[in-house]
Amino acid sequence: MVTGNLQKKHGKYYAVLNLKDENGERFQKWINTEIPANGRKKEAEAILAEEIRKWSGVKVRRGNMDVAEYFEDWLETAYVDIKQNTYRGYCGNMRNHIIPYFKEHRIALQDLTPMDLEDYYYSKLRPESNLVTGTALSATSIHHHHQNISRALSDAVRLGYILSNPAASARLPKKEKFKPDFLNDEQLESLLVLFEGNPVELPVKLCAIYGFRRSEVLGLKWSRIDFVNRTISVCETLQQGVGGNYTDTPKTDSSYRTLPMTDKAYNLLKEQRALQEQRRELLGNYCIINDYVCTQPNGEVISPNYLTRIFHSIVSKSTLPDIRLHDLRHSAASNLLNAGFSVTQVQEWLGHSSPETTLRFYAHADKTSKNAIAQAMNALDKEKEKKNREFVDSVTGEPDKNRTESNKTTPNKRVKNTVKVRRSKIKNVP
């Protein structure tokens, strides 16, 4: 049976619980109620009672493990049920940011509170937190760290190391609204010229046409290219994990899609097919044989990081906006919407899960509905002007078509003139 009492420490009430570990040995756990010790004791007693209720019947695995040690152990086994590209991101977050912070602060796992996590999140808003740019991390990046921490602590709850997940109630910095960068049609054509003759020319051009994700364009295989029916099927993706490249399924069910080849895409793919066959003949046994569409000159598949690196290197040296590779996807969507295609059509082209997803990202670029409103307002204004002229003509008895250019007046002036005519008629009544 769990028992407990209230103790005063650092000017606050603490709920002190008498617990048993997995070996039956008793130990105490101190929980800060955050209630000042100079009053409101009943509130502190209510918290104590609730903590006793929560911990009753729980056998806690007790030890001297701190947060950093637990995260290091968790990272060694977490890859079993996490996708490789997700795990790769977790490793970067944990090893570069999260573990070093908690090593410095030496917080015991069982003592970890939501406030401790909030301190970590807001510490990353300070300058130089970003190891690449030397600036503060974005709120979006901190949200990714939070997801990582929450996943790890959920496993700690499952293993019995802690009773509840402190990340569940930790407050996060407000995430900035996502505003994608994109190039208009003219800028896009200028960008594509920069990649002429480059090994990544084909994936870049296909991303510009179809708005492919990086993993989708690199995962394209010839077995999914139908030159007879002129279609491209997205059925696999190429991801980059900790140990290298691997094949995976598309992001969502809607990401599986078959798209018609544009004339430009048809010609690009035909040229690539012929070029690969020529290189195989020239290189012989030195050529790597596979079914991938986007390959290096020796037949090796283009890796995701290589494509991103080359794209950034070329674009950053140009006079064009310094966009990311993924912004080609945003550019394709924005330009299609501006061309008058519906949100549903663009959603299907990009492989979004729903039209709402497309609207959430690209509502600012959808000028079709706004143009329709403007055109409707113009039509209403013309109709009002026409009725106004007809009214004036009916009062004055002077049809607009019989007037000369010199005596035509604006509708407002004609209304004033009509009023004068009416008044003169009234004065002349016998």
GUMI-123773 format. One record per residue (C-alpha): x, y, z. Coordinates in steps of 0.05 Angstrom, whole numbers, padded with zeros to 5 digits, always signed. Layout:
! residues N
XYZ/...
***
This chain:
! residues 430
+00000+00000+00000/+00026+00069-00019/+00028+00120+00037/+00051+00192+00037/+00054+00259+00072/+00066+00332+00058/+00134+00364+00070/+00157+00436+00061/+00218+00448+00017/+00244+00511-00017/+00180+00547+00003/+00134+00495-00032/+00093+00436-00009/+00121+00369-00033/+00081+00305-00035/+00128+00251-00006/+00107+00181-00026/+00130+00116+00005/+00138+00068-00053/+00166-00002-00067/+00212-00019-00124/+00210-00084-00166/+00250-00120-00111/+00201-00099-00056/+00249-00049-00025/+00219+00015+00001/+00241+00084-00022/+00213+00155-00022/+00193+00197-00081/+00186+00273-00073/+00137+00308-00119/+00134+00384-00123/+00061+00407-00117/+00080+00478-00139/+00036+00504-00081/+00068+00556-00034/+00081+00528+00036/+00050+00590+00069/-00022+00570+00055/-00071+00531+00011/-00054+00466+00048/-00119+00434+00028/-00100+00440-00046/-00033+00407-00031/-00069+00351+00008/-00114+00339-00053/-00053+00332-00098/-00022+00284-00047/-00084+00240-00047/-00085+00239-00123/-00012+00219-00127/-00023+00163-00077/-00081+00138-00119/-00039+00140-00183/+00021+00104-00153/-00019+00050-00116/-00003-00020-00142/+00054+00005-00186/+00121-00029-00179/+00173+00021-00201/+00240+00003-00231/+00287+00043-00188/+00358+00061-00205/+00406+00118-00213/+00393+00127-00288/+00388+00199-00309/+00352+00227-00370/+00414+00229-00415/+00433+00157-00399/+00362+00133-00413/+00360+00170-00480/+00426+00138-00501/+00401+00068-00483/+00334+00082-00518/+00370+00104-00582/+00407+00037-00585/+00342-00003-00589/+00290+00045-00618/+00308+00029-00691/+00270-00038-00686/+00201-00008-00695/+00216+00060-00726/+00224+00074-00800/+00297+00083-00819/+00291+00154-00844/+00253+00173-00781/+00305+00139-00738/+00360+00177-00775/+00326+00242-00756/+00319+00219-00684/+00393+00204-00681/+00411+00273-00705/+00365+00307-00655/+00386+00264-00597/+00461+00264-00608/+00469+00336-00629/+00420+00370-00583/+00379+00331-00532/+00429+00285-00500/+00485+00338-00493/+00435+00385-00458/+00411+00333-00407/+00482+00308-00395/+00499+00379-00373/+00439+00386-00328/+00441+00316-00297/+00367+00306-00284/+00344+00238-00258/+00293+00204-00303/+00242+00196-00248/+00249+00269-00229/+00238+00296-00299/+00181+00346-00302/+00144+00383-00357/+00180+00447-00334/+00248+00413-00345/+00228+00399-00417/+00202+00470-00427/+00270+00496-00403/+00303+00453-00456/+00255+00476-00511/+00265+00549-00496/+00340+00541-00490/+00340+00522-00563/+00310+00589-00582/+00376+00622-00563/+00426+00642-00616/+00477+00590-00639/+00431+00532-00623/+00430+00513-00697/+00495+00475-00708/+00495+00491-00783/+00474+00564-00787/+00495+00587-00717/+00426+00616-00705/+00367+00597-00660/+00328+00535-00678/+00259+00547-00708/+00197+00531-00669/+00183+00477-00721/+00249+00443-00706/+00234+00446-00631/+00167+00412-00644/+00206+00356-00679/+00251+00350-00617/+00188+00346-00574/+00160+00289-00616/+00227+00253-00608/+00228+00263-00533/+00155+00244-00525/+00166+00179-00563/+00225+00160-00519/+00189+00177-00454/+00127+00138-00476/+00172+00077-00480/+00198+00094-00410/+00126+00091-00384/+00115+00024-00419/+00178-00004-00388/+00157+00020-00319/+00214+00070-00309/+00165+00127-00298/+00090+00130-00284/+00070+00183-00335/+00100+00219-00394/+00120+00291-00374/+00123+00311-00448/+00047+00304-00451/+00036+00368-00412/+00098+00408-00431/+00085+00473-00467/+00119+00487-00533/+00138+00551-00569/+00085+00573-00618/+00100+00544-00687/+00106+00595-00742/+00056+00589-00799/+00087+00552-00857/+00096+00595-00919/+00127+00555-00976/+00175+00588-01025/+00163+00578-01098/+00185+00601-01167/+00138+00626-01221/+00140+00595-01291/+00192+00642-01317/+00239+00632-01258/+00229+00558-01262/+00251+00556-01334/+00313+00596-01316/+00329+00547-01260/+00323+00486-01304/+00374+00515-01353/+00425+00514-01297/+00421+00437-01292/+00431+00422-01366/+00482+00365-01372/+00486+00354-01297/+00477+00283-01268/+00416+00308-01229/+00384+00342-01289/+00330+00289-01297/+00305+00286-01225/+00305+00362-01220/+00263+00369-01284/+00215+00314-01263/+00205+00348-01195/+00190+00413-01231/+00137+00380-01275/+00104+00333-01226/+00120+00363-01158/+00151+00297-01137/+00179+00289-01067/+00254+00274-01067/+00243+00202-01046/+00190+00192-01100/+00231+00217-01160/+00293+00177-01139/+00250+00115-01126/+00223+00114-01198/+00237+00049-01235/+00233+00031-01309/+00185-00025-01292/+00135+00029-01272/+00146+00072-01335/+00096+00056-01390/+00118+00087-01456/+00059+00056-01494/+00005+00086-01450/+00050+00144-01431/+00043+00137-01356/+00088+00142-01294/+00070+00102-01232/+00094+00122-01162/+00097+00057-01122/+00164+00060-01084/+00209+00111-01052/+00284+00114-01042/+00302+00136-00971/+00368+00150-00938/+00378+00116-00871/+00434+00111-00821/+00467+00053-00859/+00454+00079-00929/+00398+00079-00981/+00338+00034-00976/+00271+00024-01012/+00207+00041-00976/+00133+00050-00989/+00105+00119-01008/+00087+00168-00953/+00011+00156-00953/-00040+00114-00990/-00055+00174-01035/+00019+00180-01053/+00010+00117-01094/-00011+00147-01161/-00006+00138-01236/+00006+00202-01275/+00003+00216-01350/+00068+00234-01384/+00072+00304-01411/+00109+00311-01478/+00168+00341-01441/+00170+00283-01391/+00163+00232-01447/+00223+00261-01484/+00265+00266-01421/+00252+00193-01402/+00264+00168-01473/+00331+00204-01474/+00350+00177-01406/+00333+00106-01427/+00376+00111-01490/+00433+00143-01451/+00434+00088-01399/+00437+00035-01453/+00496+00070-01487/+00534+00075-01421/+00523+00001-01407/+00554-00017-01474/+00613+00029-01462/+00627+00010-01389/+00611-00063-01394/+00623-00099-01328/+00641-00032-01295/+00569-00008-01303/+00521-00020-01245/+00458-00053-01270/+00392-00036-01236/+00321-00015-01253/+00325+00057-01227/+00309+00115-01274/+00352+00168-01240/+00424+00144-01239/+00496+00168-01240/+00536+00158-01306/+00562+00091-01278/+00492+00066-01265/+00493+00077-01190/+00427+00104-01163/+00429+00178-01142/+00426+00182-01066/+00377+00231-01033/+00430+00272-00998/+00472+00278-01062/+00412+00306-01099/+00398+00357-01044/+00471+00378-01039/+00481+00388-01114/+00415+00425-01121/+00433+00473-01065/+00503+00484-01092/+00479+00505-01161/+00419+00547-01140/+00458+00585-01085/+00508+00609-01137/+00454+00636-01184/+00413+00701-01181/+00349+00662-01169/+00316+00657-01100/+00354+00608-01057/+00301+00554-01054/+00305+00482-01030/+00294+00421-01074/+00227+00409-01040/+00206+00479-01061/+00200+00453-01132/+00140+00415-01106/+00111+00480-01079/+00127+00514-01145/+00090+00461-01185/+00029+00466-01141/+00027+00542-01140/+00036+00548-01216/-00018+00497-01229/-00067+00534-01184/-00050+00600-01218/-00062+00567-01285/-00134+00554-01265/-00132+00481-01244/-00177+00463-01185/-00152+00445-01116/-00176+00373-01126/-00137+00367-01191/-00073+00393-01158/-00084+00347-01098/-00087+00286-01143/-00026+00309-01183/+00016+00318-01119/-00011+00257-01082/-00038+00295-01022/-00084+00256-00976/-00141+00306-00985/-00159+00373-01018/-00156+00404-00948/-00081+00388-00945/-00071+00424-01011/-00111+00484-00988/-00074+00488-00922/-00007+00495-00958/-00027+00533-01021/-00090+00573-01006/-00048+00637-01014/-00030+00617-01085/-00100+00597-01108/-00120+00658-01148/-00174+00622-01187/-00230+00634-01137/-00207+00705-01123/-00206+00721-01197/-00276+00692-01203/-00300+00739-01148/-00267+00799-01181/-00299+00781-01248/-00367+00773-01216/-00361+00841-01183/-00341+00873-01249/-00403+00842-01281/-00447+00869-01225/-00418+00939-01232/-00431+00938-01307/-00503+00915-01296/-00514+00971-01245/-00486+01022-01293/-00531+00997-01349/-00593+01001-01305/-00573+01071-01282/-00568+01094-01355/-00635+01063-01371/-00668+01099-01312/-00639+01166-01332/-00660+01156-01405/-00731+01139-01383/-00737+01203-01342/-00705+01251-01392/-00734+01218-01453/-00665+01223-01485/-00639+01154-01505/-00565+01146-01496/-00556+01123-01568/-00584+01189-01596/-00535+01233-01557/-00474+01262-01589/-00406+01252-01556/-00406+01325-01534/-00468+01323-01492/-00459+01254-01460/-00451+01259-01384/-00435+01211-01329/-00493+01176-01293/-00485+01219-01231/-00487+01284-01271/-00547+01259-01310/-00585+01244-01246/-00571+01316-01222/-00595+01342-01289/-00658+01300-01283/-00673+01331-01216/-00666+01401-01246/-00714+01382-01303/-00765+01356-01253/-00761+01421-01212/-00769+01465-01275/-00831+01425-01295/-00861+01435-01226/-00850+01510-01229/-00885+01515-01297/-00947+01479-01273/-01007+01530-01278/
***
